[in-house]
């Protein structure tokens, strides 16, 4: 089982595909943060999620592929949320990732652990393997009963996707909810002051 880095956003711990989509925090035009901004940060994210071995080091080309794949996954999830038709390119990218790495676990033997199974790829295929795991998770999520629970945070300054824990949940985190509620309260107070001033 793949272990995804801990997150406060519902669904990202269980689904590496949602975790990948949510590696962009905030809006790019308002100083957002990208966890995949360099080969080193992308490598660290994959290692933290248990998707590659600690000795793996991504090059820029692999990081770029992962970022493009993130964009395609977002397209698929947003199409599910909005009930729109997804881009054929995004579906093709997911299918290509599904078939890019062998899925069979190889039999290995070690003197201490005896027989065990593992996937071992050359370093050059590490990102293919990680993307295949993420693609499998995305395909399973999009075709499951949980697909209807995929939602986008309704905070204007956030673009996180999450799984609704209940039907009325609007925000990915308490922080986003608190921020929106505070902004609404401020707007009401300001409107009340403007009315009083007239």
C-alpha positions, 0 to 999 in steps of 0.5 A: 500500500502506498503511503501518502504524506500526512495532510489536513485536506480530506482524501489526500492521505488516502489518494496520491492522485488528490495529493499530487493535484494539491501540491499547488497551494494558493493561486499563482497570481497571489504568491502561491506555493508549488511543492514541485517547483524544482527537481529536488522538491519534487523528489522530496514529495515523491519520497515523502509519499512513499512513491519512490525509493530514498536514493532516487533523484529526479531530473528536470525532465521527470519533474516537468512530466510530473507537473504536466501529469498533475495538470491533466489529473486536475482537468479530470477531477474538475470535470468530475466536479463540474460534470463537464466533459474532460479533455481527451488529452487528460484521459490519454495522459492518465491511460499512458501513465497506467501502462508506462510501468510494469504492474507485476511485483517481482519475486525477490529473496533475501537472507533475512526476510526470505521471499518477498515481492517488490517493484524494482525499476531502473532510476530512469523509470522511477517517475514512470512507476510513481505516475502509474501508481498515481494514475491507478489511484485516480482511475479507481477514485473517478470510477468509484462511489467516492467520485461524487464526493470530490469537491473544490475548496470554495475559498477564493484564495484556494484551489485545493481539491478534497473529498467531502466528509459530509454533504455541506462541507465547502472548504478543504480545511478549517483555515479556509473556512475561518478565512471565508467566515472572517471575510464575510463578517468584515463585509457585513460590519463594513456594510453596516457602518456605511449604512449608519454613515448615510 
